[in-house]
């Protein structure tokens, strides 16, 4: 029976394929049938992994140093209790036998059940213990993957699969880069959550906030993901399927036509040059950047080097990653943002920080609280600056003392490298992100102390409007055309121009073609976006005349109602 579900489209285009249901614990966990004669071997494989993890935890608990905090022993005891709970140690065996399924999938189903029970607990401390359940499960999954012998098969024909999950973390999304899935759908998530942002960087059709998709669809079911309109069509009839196949071909034809302007200089009709830079997460994204024709990397989200691993990347490992990007860009600017960990981007094994992680110990606050981790990264970035035009960008600045402390630590890193005779660019440009309203309202210290500014519109809108951008229940209130948001952005661009401090926009607004002319009218001359959006934005710039934009952009800025601003924006783009 055909039916339709609605969410928010966060990846352009249309995908048609079979459903592949996954858990949020590990993206690579497959679901496959086990032959009846192999079921007891599969149960034994699960039991062996549980025994191995139990032995590991017991060994760790025995070897806890006497000087260690008491909480460490309690933490290990808790994980042992979770492992030995019948829901995780016995129930998966029953599922393997009754459903004839692989051990990994059976374990993850039980994990999902337990996590759902924790979500119902009112006490916040106890509710957060669900993170311990996930950690125990992931340790057990890892033990199964390390076993010799039969390996768990990966889903076949990834290019025709639509991943459907209740939720996906940014770390989960990074694992997408190792796969070639056609698209994905999640029950949770807002249009500017980090998960949605990463979906756009993958340039695949995607929907977030579909609420009941994970419950309503079945493994292998044929679906259509309309990433433009946020529509999921389950079991489409023949006529609907043919209509979407036609639209799919038309979208691809439009993309091929856009490639013709790749080498065209980005200038407005009246001759003003505009820089279009690209955002990346990992060094391997550079190929897509170069294919897009970007004139630089405007945002290298360095924290993604730290995800999906149990240790911190050392100085040499980070240096090699940064150097690889700098050399690949062949003298074009590469802006590396220092760690923006925290909120929904957490290291393995670390709990979300505080009751409101988006406003807690994250980004520069975390770096200043962990100076050795910060200095390690700063030294790696500085060393890489010898191999290309690297700029250093500091996120989430709000206070003058944060700027001073960050600059002091950069000076320390420079001094250390100088003493070690390590080459680096002594004149490396240092910039700050304007993503906290306090920063946008007190630009004086920023333009005096820093070489450039970059507006992170995603967080700036979130903090200005007091809206959690990961929460789809309030996503309808997230509005870049709110007069307060536009005033902060326009004033930052104007102040930077007056003080001769370059200003870029690197948030999602930079890649929204509906807002390109408005930002040009505000005076913006540097945009940074996902490579997939760059040619669409370039086409809009090439068709724009700044003389025509200024007057109507000023009217939009004076509008005190977002709906009036929207109507004026439609006129601006006509």
Secondary structure, 3 states (H helix, E strand, C coil): CCEEEECEEEECCEEEEEEEECCCCCCCCCCCECCHHHHHHHHHHHHHHHHHHHHHHHHHHHCCCCCCCHHHHHHHHHHHHHHHCHHHHCHHHHHHHHHCECHHHHHHHHHHHHHHHHHCCCCHHHHCCHHHHHHHHHHHHHHHHCCCCCCCCCCCCHHHEEEEECCCCHHHHHHHCCCCCCEEEECCCCCCCHHHHHHHHHCCEEEECCCCHHHHCCCCCEEEEECCCCEEEECCCHHHHHHHHHHHHHHHHHHHHHHHHCCCCCECCCCCECEEEEEECCHHHHHHHHHHCCCEEEEEEHHHHCCCCCCCCCHHHHHHHHHHHHHHCCCCEEEEECCCCECCECCCCCCCCCCCHHHCCCHHHHHHHCHHHHHHHHHHHHHHHHHCCEEEEECCCCCHHHHHHHHHHHHHHHHHHHHCCCCCCCCCEEEEEECCHHHHCCHHHHHHHCCEEEECHHHHHHHHHCCCCCCCCCHHHCCCCCHHHHHHHHHHHHHHHHCCCEEEECCHHHHCHHHHHHHHHHCCCEEEEEHHHHHHHHHHHHCCCHHHHHHHHHHHHHCCCHHHHHHHHHHHHC
